[in-house]
Amino acid sequence: MKKIVAVLLLSGSFYFAQQNQEIEKPVKDLFSAMKSADPELLQSVFSETAVLQTIAKDGAKTEDLKKFITSISGFAKDDLDERFIIESIHTDGNLASVFVPYSFYFKGKFSHCGANSFQLVKQNGIWKIQYLIDTRRKDNCKDLK
């Protein structure tokens, strides 16, 4: 009986680890695309109807996704360096929520920090970013390396 329970626990752990890797992929690819100034990779992580927002002093500000993607191609490799930790992942079927604290460096110099909150949807077996909202501040920041 103990062997059966151990096998079930191990196989369950493997399943969840694999699922988390699939969910983390578009998040990690987003930051990789920014760092490498790769607009094609960046476009690939978002759903066709994705929404980008930033928390501003007077509420949430919506950003144009196409302009964001186009702007990335205007930077050199390594100009944009968002260092991050995937702090939590929650799932329910084809919906995932990922919380990611970050520190952002522009051309090697600290710019700001905050947190990204991602909502991902699984479309045709692939996780895509549907919604991204972030905070930005310059104080009380942790150096994420």
PyMOL commands that place a pseudoatom at each C-alpha (Angstrom):
pseudoatom trace, name=CA, resn=MET, resi=1, chain=A, elem=C, hetatm=0, pos=[0.000, 0.000, 0.000]
pseudoatom trace, name=CA, resn=LYS, resi=2, chain=A, elem=C, hetatm=0, pos=[2.825, 2.429, 0.864]
pseudoatom trace, name=CA, resn=LYS, resi=3, chain=A, elem=C, hetatm=0, pos=[4.424, 1.756, -2.527]
pseudoatom trace, name=CA, resn=ILE, resi=4, chain=A, elem=C, hetatm=0, pos=[1.192, 2.604, -4.333]
pseudoatom trace, name=CA, resn=VAL, resi=5, chain=A, elem=C, hetatm=0, pos=[0.844, 5.870, -2.421]
pseudoatom trace, name=CA, resn=ALA, resi=6, chain=A, elem=C, hetatm=0, pos=[4.500, 6.728, -3.126]
pseudoatom trace, name=CA, resn=VAL, resi=7, chain=A, elem=C, hetatm=0, pos=[4.040, 6.045, -6.863]
pseudoatom trace, name=CA, resn=LEU, resi=8, chain=A, elem=C, hetatm=0, pos=[0.889, 8.160, -6.959]
pseudoatom trace, name=CA, resn=LEU, resi=9, chain=A, elem=C, hetatm=0, pos=[2.606, 11.034, -5.149]
pseudoatom trace, name=CA, resn=LEU, resi=10, chain=A, elem=C, hetatm=0, pos=[5.616, 10.895, -7.451]
pseudoatom trace, name=CA, resn=SER, resi=11, chain=A, elem=C, hetatm=0, pos=[3.528, 10.745, -10.620]
pseudoatom trace, name=CA, resn=GLY, resi=12, chain=A, elem=C, hetatm=0, pos=[1.334, 13.597, -9.373]
pseudoatom trace, name=CA, resn=SER, resi=13, chain=A, elem=C, hetatm=0, pos=[4.390, 15.700, -8.577]
pseudoatom trace, name=CA, resn=PHE, resi=14, chain=A, elem=C, hetatm=0, pos=[5.790, 15.021, -12.049]
pseudoatom trace, name=CA, resn=TYR, resi=15, chain=A, elem=C, hetatm=0, pos=[2.490, 16.047, -13.675]
pseudoatom trace, name=CA, resn=PHE, resi=16, chain=A, elem=C, hetatm=0, pos=[2.279, 19.330, -11.757]
pseudoatom trace, name=CA, resn=ALA, resi=17, chain=A, elem=C, hetatm=0, pos=[5.953, 20.144, -12.361]
pseudoatom trace, name=CA, resn=GLN, resi=18, chain=A, elem=C, hetatm=0, pos=[5.487, 19.552, -16.089]
pseudoatom trace, name=CA, resn=GLN, resi=19, chain=A, elem=C, hetatm=0, pos=[2.286, 21.621, -16.138]
pseudoatom trace, name=CA, resn=ASN, resi=20, chain=A, elem=C, hetatm=0, pos=[4.024, 24.473, -14.291]
pseudoatom trace, name=CA, resn=GLN, resi=21, chain=A, elem=C, hetatm=0, pos=[6.886, 24.411, -16.817]
pseudoatom trace, name=CA, resn=GLU, resi=22, chain=A, elem=C, hetatm=0, pos=[4.358, 24.757, -19.640]
pseudoatom trace, name=CA, resn=ILE, resi=23, chain=A, elem=C, hetatm=0, pos=[2.657, 27.662, -17.853]
pseudoatom trace, name=CA, resn=GLU, resi=24, chain=A, elem=C, hetatm=0, pos=[5.989, 29.354, -17.046]
pseudoatom trace, name=CA, resn=LYS, resi=25, chain=A, elem=C, hetatm=0, pos=[7.189, 29.116, -20.670]
pseudoatom trace, name=CA, resn=PRO, resi=26, chain=A, elem=C, hetatm=0, pos=[5.311, 32.144, -22.097]
pseudoatom trace, name=CA, resn=VAL, resi=27, chain=A, elem=C, hetatm=0, pos=[6.259, 34.233, -19.037]
pseudoatom trace, name=CA, resn=LYS, resi=28, chain=A, elem=C, hetatm=0, pos=[9.945, 33.332, -19.369]
pseudoatom trace, name=CA, resn=ASP, resi=29, chain=A, elem=C, hetatm=0, pos=[9.782, 33.787, -23.147]
pseudoatom trace, name=CA, resn=LEU, resi=30, chain=A, elem=C, hetatm=0, pos=[8.328, 37.292, -22.650]
pseudoatom trace, name=CA, resn=PHE, resi=31, chain=A, elem=C, hetatm=0, pos=[11.325, 38.382, -20.591]
pseudoatom trace, name=CA, resn=SER, resi=32, chain=A, elem=C, hetatm=0, pos=[13.733, 36.595, -22.923]
pseudoatom trace, name=CA, resn=ALA, resi=33, chain=A, elem=C, hetatm=0, pos=[12.178, 38.373, -25.923]
pseudoatom trace, name=CA, resn=MET, resi=34, chain=A, elem=C, hetatm=0, pos=[12.565, 41.727, -24.208]
pseudoatom trace, name=CA, resn=LYS, resi=35, chain=A, elem=C, hetatm=0, pos=[16.206, 41.037, -23.303]
pseudoatom trace, name=CA, resn=SER, resi=36, chain=A, elem=C, hetatm=0, pos=[17.057, 39.826, -26.811]
pseudoatom trace, name=CA, resn=ALA, resi=37, chain=A, elem=C, hetatm=0, pos=[14.934, 42.546, -28.517]
pseudoatom trace, name=CA, resn=ASP, resi=38, chain=A, elem=C, hetatm=0, pos=[12.976, 39.861, -30.391]
pseudoatom trace, name=CA, resn=PRO, resi=39, chain=A, elem=C, hetatm=0, pos=[9.500, 41.122, -31.398]
pseudoatom trace, name=CA, resn=GLU, resi=40, chain=A, elem=C, hetatm=0, pos=[8.554, 37.805, -33.065]
pseudoatom trace, name=CA, resn=LEU, resi=41, chain=A, elem=C, hetatm=0, pos=[9.142, 35.813, -29.880]
pseudoatom trace, name=CA, resn=LEU, resi=42, chain=A, elem=C, hetatm=0, pos=[7.336, 38.513, -27.931]
pseudoatom trace, name=CA, resn=GLN, resi=43, chain=A, elem=C, hetatm=0, pos=[4.279, 38.336, -30.204]
pseudoatom trace, name=CA, resn=SER, resi=44, chain=A, elem=C, hetatm=0, pos=[4.180, 34.543, -29.863]
pseudoatom trace, name=CA, resn=VAL, resi=45, chain=A, elem=C, hetatm=0, pos=[3.539, 34.594, -26.106]
pseudoatom trace, name=CA, resn=PHE, resi=46, chain=A, elem=C, hetatm=0, pos=[0.318, 36.623, -26.268]
pseudoatom trace, name=CA, resn=SER, resi=47, chain=A, elem=C, hetatm=0, pos=[-3.182, 35.571, -27.266]
pseudoatom trace, name=CA, resn=GLU, resi=48, chain=A, elem=C, hetatm=0, pos=[-4.756, 37.516, -30.126]
pseudoatom trace, name=CA, resn=THR, resi=49, chain=A, elem=C, hetatm=0, pos=[-6.975, 39.441, -27.688]
pseudoatom trace, name=CA, resn=ALA, resi=50, chain=A, elem=C, hetatm=0, pos=[-4.413, 40.033, -24.926]
pseudoatom trace, name=CA, resn=VAL, resi=51, chain=A, elem=C, hetatm=0, pos=[-4.635, 43.100, -22.702]
pseudoatom trace, name=CA, resn=LEU, resi=52, chain=A, elem=C, hetatm=0, pos=[-1.693, 44.965, -21.114]
pseudoatom trace, name=CA, resn=GLN, resi=53, chain=A, elem=C, hetatm=0, pos=[-2.200, 47.309, -18.197]
pseudoatom trace, name=CA, resn=THR, resi=54, chain=A, elem=C, hetatm=0, pos=[-0.095, 49.205, -15.679]
pseudoatom trace, name=CA, resn=ILE, resi=55, chain=A, elem=C, hetatm=0, pos=[-1.243, 50.468, -12.320]
pseudoatom trace, name=CA, resn=ALA, resi=56, chain=A, elem=C, hetatm=0, pos=[-0.919, 54.265, -12.332]
pseudoatom trace, name=CA, resn=LYS, resi=57, chain=A, elem=C, hetatm=0, pos=[-1.722, 56.787, -9.587]
pseudoatom trace, name=CA, resn=ASP, resi=58, chain=A, elem=C, hetatm=0, pos=[-5.277, 57.199, -10.856]
pseudoatom trace, name=CA, resn=GLY, resi=59, chain=A, elem=C, hetatm=0, pos=[-5.992, 53.539, -11.653]
pseudoatom trace, name=CA, resn=ALA, resi=60, chain=A, elem=C, hetatm=0, pos=[-5.175, 51.049, -14.380]
pseudoatom trace, name=CA, resn=LYS, resi=61, chain=A, elem=C, hetatm=0, pos=[-3.736, 52.402, -17.631]
pseudoatom trace, name=CA, resn=THR, resi=62, chain=A, elem=C, hetatm=0, pos=[-4.178, 50.237, -20.747]
pseudoatom trace, name=CA, resn=GLU, resi=63, chain=A, elem=C, hetatm=0, pos=[-1.203, 49.945, -23.077]
pseudoatom trace, name=CA, resn=ASP, resi=64, chain=A, elem=C, hetatm=0, pos=[-1.378, 49.114, -26.773]
pseudoatom trace, name=CA, resn=LEU, resi=65, chain=A, elem=C, hetatm=0, pos=[0.052, 45.607, -27.244]
pseudoatom trace, name=CA, resn=LYS, resi=66, chain=A, elem=C, hetatm=0, pos=[1.119, 46.174, -30.862]
pseudoatom trace, name=CA, resn=LYS, resi=67, chain=A, elem=C, hetatm=0, pos=[2.982, 49.363, -29.930]
pseudoatom trace, name=CA, resn=PHE, resi=68, chain=A, elem=C, hetatm=0, pos=[4.678, 47.545, -27.049]
pseudoatom trace, name=CA, resn=ILE, resi=69, chain=A, elem=C, hetatm=0, pos=[5.825, 44.734, -29.331]
pseudoatom trace, name=CA, resn=THR, resi=70, chain=A, elem=C, hetatm=0, pos=[7.017, 47.160, -32.019]
pseudoatom trace, name=CA, resn=SER, resi=71, chain=A, elem=C, hetatm=0, pos=[8.921, 49.222, -29.455]
pseudoatom trace, name=CA, resn=ILE, resi=72, chain=A, elem=C, hetatm=0, pos=[10.961, 46.177, -28.400]
pseudoatom trace, name=CA, resn=SER, resi=73, chain=A, elem=C, hetatm=0, pos=[12.585, 45.986, -31.839]
pseudoatom trace, name=CA, resn=GLY, resi=74, chain=A, elem=C, hetatm=0, pos=[13.954, 49.507, -31.304]
pseudoatom trace, name=CA, resn=PHE, resi=75, chain=A, elem=C, hetatm=0, pos=[16.241, 48.369, -28.516]
pseudoatom trace, name=CA, resn=ALA, resi=76, chain=A, elem=C, hetatm=0, pos=[19.570, 46.588, -28.678]
pseudoatom trace, name=CA, resn=LYS, resi=77, chain=A, elem=C, hetatm=0, pos=[20.119, 43.153, -27.184]
pseudoatom trace, name=CA, resn=ASP, resi=78, chain=A, elem=C, hetatm=0, pos=[20.506, 43.387, -23.384]
pseudoatom trace, name=CA, resn=ASP, resi=79, chain=A, elem=C, hetatm=0, pos=[19.115, 46.974, -23.167]
pseudoatom trace, name=CA, resn=LEU, resi=80, chain=A, elem=C, hetatm=0, pos=[16.006, 45.630, -21.404]
pseudoatom trace, name=CA, resn=ASP, resi=81, chain=A, elem=C, hetatm=0, pos=[16.664, 43.278, -18.501]
pseudoatom trace, name=CA, resn=GLU, resi=82, chain=A, elem=C, hetatm=0, pos=[13.721, 42.305, -16.332]
pseudoatom trace, name=CA, resn=ARG, resi=83, chain=A, elem=C, hetatm=0, pos=[14.948, 40.092, -13.504]
pseudoatom trace, name=CA, resn=PHE, resi=84, chain=A, elem=C, hetatm=0, pos=[12.142, 38.116, -11.962]
pseudoatom trace, name=CA, resn=ILE, resi=85, chain=A, elem=C, hetatm=0, pos=[10.982, 35.368, -9.646]
pseudoatom trace, name=CA, resn=ILE, resi=86, chain=A, elem=C, hetatm=0, pos=[7.907, 33.286, -10.391]
pseudoatom trace, name=CA, resn=GLU, resi=87, chain=A, elem=C, hetatm=0, pos=[6.389, 33.450, -6.945]
pseudoatom trace, name=CA, resn=SER, resi=88, chain=A, elem=C, hetatm=0, pos=[3.129, 31.586, -7.436]
pseudoatom trace, name=CA, resn=ILE, resi=89, chain=A, elem=C, hetatm=0, pos=[1.088, 29.711, -10.008]
pseudoatom trace, name=CA, resn=HIS, resi=90, chain=A, elem=C, hetatm=0, pos=[-2.589, 28.860, -9.636]
pseudoatom trace, name=CA, resn=THR, resi=91, chain=A, elem=C, hetatm=0, pos=[-4.577, 26.884, -12.178]
pseudoatom trace, name=CA, resn=ASP, resi=92, chain=A, elem=C, hetatm=0, pos=[-8.090, 25.797, -12.933]
pseudoatom trace, name=CA, resn=GLY, resi=93, chain=A, elem=C, hetatm=0, pos=[-8.454, 23.903, -16.183]
pseudoatom trace, name=CA, resn=ASN, resi=94, chain=A, elem=C, hetatm=0, pos=[-7.369, 26.147, -19.055]
pseudoatom trace, name=CA, resn=LEU, resi=95, chain=A, elem=C, hetatm=0, pos=[-6.850, 29.192, -16.828]
pseudoatom trace, name=CA, resn=ALA, resi=96, chain=A, elem=C, hetatm=0, pos=[-3.636, 30.011, -14.971]
pseudoatom trace, name=CA, resn=SER, resi=97, chain=A, elem=C, hetatm=0, pos=[-2.634, 32.929, -12.780]
pseudoatom trace, name=CA, resn=VAL, resi=98, chain=A, elem=C, hetatm=0, pos=[1.069, 33.700, -12.306]
pseudoatom trace, name=CA, resn=PHE, resi=99, chain=A, elem=C, hetatm=0, pos=[2.469, 36.279, -9.870]
pseudoatom trace, name=CA, resn=VAL, resi=100, chain=A, elem=C, hetatm=0, pos=[5.959, 37.575, -10.685]
pseudoatom trace, name=CA, resn=PRO, resi=101, chain=A, elem=C, hetatm=0, pos=[7.907, 40.178, -8.666]
pseudoatom trace, name=CA, resn=TYR, resi=102, chain=A, elem=C, hetatm=0, pos=[10.615, 41.854, -10.765]
pseudoatom trace, name=CA, resn=SER, resi=103, chain=A, elem=C, hetatm=0, pos=[13.440, 44.380, -10.929]
pseudoatom trace, name=CA, resn=PHE, resi=104, chain=A, elem=C, hetatm=0, pos=[13.914, 46.180, -14.248]
pseudoatom trace, name=CA, resn=TYR, resi=105, chain=A, elem=C, hetatm=0, pos=[17.265, 47.355, -15.595]
pseudoatom trace, name=CA, resn=PHE, resi=106, chain=A, elem=C, hetatm=0, pos=[17.678, 49.597, -18.623]
pseudoatom trace, name=CA, resn=LYS, resi=107, chain=A, elem=C, hetatm=0, pos=[21.096, 49.479, -20.293]
pseudoatom trace, name=CA, resn=GLY, resi=108, chain=A, elem=C, hetatm=0, pos=[22.552, 47.951, -17.138]
pseudoatom trace, name=CA, resn=LYS, resi=109, chain=A, elem=C, hetatm=0, pos=[21.154, 50.541, -14.717]
pseudoatom trace, name=CA, resn=PHE, resi=110, chain=A, elem=C, hetatm=0, pos=[18.335, 49.949, -12.269]
pseudoatom trace, name=CA, resn=SER, resi=111, chain=A, elem=C, hetatm=0, pos=[15.109, 51.611, -13.457]
pseudoatom trace, name=CA, resn=HIS, resi=112, chain=A, elem=C, hetatm=0, pos=[12.262, 50.320, -11.282]
pseudoatom trace, name=CA, resn=CYS, resi=113, chain=A, elem=C, hetatm=0, pos=[10.698, 47.289, -9.658]
pseudoatom trace, name=CA, resn=GLY, resi=114, chain=A, elem=C, hetatm=0, pos=[7.239, 45.923, -9.010]
pseudoatom trace, name=CA, resn=ALA, resi=115, chain=A, elem=C, hetatm=0, pos=[5.131, 42.892, -9.719]
pseudoatom trace, name=CA, resn=ASN, resi=116, chain=A, elem=C, hetatm=0, pos=[3.529, 41.402, -12.799]
pseudoatom trace, name=CA, resn=SER, resi=117, chain=A, elem=C, hetatm=0, pos=[0.244, 39.555, -12.556]
pseudoatom trace, name=CA, resn=PHE, resi=118, chain=A, elem=C, hetatm=0, pos=[-0.366, 37.281, -15.532]
pseudoatom trace, name=CA, resn=GLN, resi=119, chain=A, elem=C, hetatm=0, pos=[-3.583, 35.564, -16.534]
pseudoatom trace, name=CA, resn=LEU, resi=120, chain=A, elem=C, hetatm=0, pos=[-2.905, 32.819, -19.057]
pseudoatom trace, name=CA, resn=VAL, resi=121, chain=A, elem=C, hetatm=0, pos=[-5.279, 30.732, -21.141]
pseudoatom trace, name=CA, resn=LYS, resi=122, chain=A, elem=C, hetatm=0, pos=[-4.574, 27.415, -22.781]
pseudoatom trace, name=CA, resn=GLN, resi=123, chain=A, elem=C, hetatm=0, pos=[-5.458, 27.599, -26.484]
pseudoatom trace, name=CA, resn=ASN, resi=124, chain=A, elem=C, hetatm=0, pos=[-5.037, 24.569, -28.730]
pseudoatom trace, name=CA, resn=GLY, resi=125, chain=A, elem=C, hetatm=0, pos=[-2.819, 22.969, -26.087]
pseudoatom trace, name=CA, resn=ILE, resi=126, chain=A, elem=C, hetatm=0, pos=[-0.530, 26.027, -25.702]
pseudoatom trace, name=CA, resn=TRP, resi=127, chain=A, elem=C, hetatm=0, pos=[-0.487, 28.513, -22.819]
pseudoatom trace, name=CA, resn=LYS, resi=128, chain=A, elem=C, hetatm=0, pos=[-0.773, 32.157, -23.926]
pseudoatom trace, name=CA, resn=ILE, resi=129, chain=A, elem=C, hetatm=0, pos=[-0.764, 35.401, -21.970]
pseudoatom trace, name=CA, resn=GLN, resi=130, chain=A, elem=C, hetatm=0, pos=[-4.287, 36.830, -22.021]
pseudoatom trace, name=CA, resn=TYR, resi=131, chain=A, elem=C, hetatm=0, pos=[-3.872, 39.582, -19.464]
pseudoatom trace, name=CA, resn=LEU, resi=132, chain=A, elem=C, hetatm=0, pos=[-0.853, 41.269, -17.919]
pseudoatom trace, name=CA, resn=ILE, resi=133, chain=A, elem=C, hetatm=0, pos=[-1.036, 44.004, -15.304]
pseudoatom trace, name=CA, resn=ASP, resi=134, chain=A, elem=C, hetatm=0, pos=[1.959, 45.375, -13.451]
pseudoatom trace, name=CA, resn=THR, resi=135, chain=A, elem=C, hetatm=0, pos=[3.033, 47.799, -10.776]
pseudoatom trace, name=CA, resn=ARG, resi=136, chain=A, elem=C, hetatm=0, pos=[6.073, 50.066, -11.023]
pseudoatom trace, name=CA, resn=ARG, resi=137, chain=A, elem=C, hetatm=0, pos=[7.972, 51.767, -8.227]
pseudoatom trace, name=CA, resn=LYS, resi=138, chain=A, elem=C, hetatm=0, pos=[11.501, 52.933, -7.460]
pseudoatom trace, name=CA, resn=ASP, resi=139, chain=A, elem=C, hetatm=0, pos=[11.655, 52.240, -3.726]
pseudoatom trace, name=CA, resn=ASN, resi=140, chain=A, elem=C, hetatm=0, pos=[11.547, 49.202, -1.447]
pseudoatom trace, name=CA, resn=CYS, resi=141, chain=A, elem=C, hetatm=0, pos=[12.981, 47.071, -4.249]
pseudoatom trace, name=CA, resn=LYS, resi=142, chain=A, elem=C, hetatm=0, pos=[14.769, 43.757, -3.906]
pseudoatom trace, name=CA, resn=ASP, resi=143, chain=A, elem=C, hetatm=0, pos=[17.698, 43.071, -6.194]
pseudoatom trace, name=CA, resn=LEU, resi=144, chain=A, elem=C, hetatm=0, pos=[16.608, 40.039, -8.198]
pseudoatom trace, name=CA, resn=LYS, resi=145, chain=A, elem=C, hetatm=0, pos=[19.554, 38.421, -9.952]
for i in range(1, 145): cmd.bond("trace and resi %d" % i, "trace and resi %d" % (i + 1))
show_as sticks, trace
zoom trace
